[in-house]
Amino acid sequence: MKNEYLKDNGVFPTGEVNPFGKYFIGTSYLNMLTTEGVGIGNVT
């Protein structure tokens, strides 16, 4: 479940639970901004 505070308080949408979350402390969320060429993502 997404943190309700993060849901509407950012420049970019929160995204889905980060599949690379094991490299972070706590729950992280990944929103891919583009996957063309070099992938760019926003991690919350």
N, C-alpha and C positions, 0 to 999 in steps of 0.2 A: 504494500500500500504506500502511495506517495505521501510525503510529508505535506500536509495541507498548507503550511506556511510557504513552502517553496513553490507550490502550484501556480500562484498568480503574482509572484514577487520577483520578477527577473526580466531581463531583456529578451531572452529566448525561452521557449517552453522547456519545462523540466526534462522531458524525454522519458525513456523507459529505464528500468533498473539496468545498471551498467553490467554487461557480461564480463567485464574485467574487474569487477568489484573486489576480488580477492587482493588486489593491489592497493586498496584504499582502506582507511579506518572508518567504520560505519557504513551506511548505505550510500551509494553514489548512483547518479542517474546520467545517462548518455543520450544526447540529442545530436544526431549527425546532421550537420548543416549542408554538407555536400559530400558525395562519394565519387565525383568525377575528378580525374587527375589525381591530385593529392587530397586525401580525405581530410575533412575539417569537422571536428566535433566539439560540442560544448559539454563539459562535465560539471555536474552540480553535486 
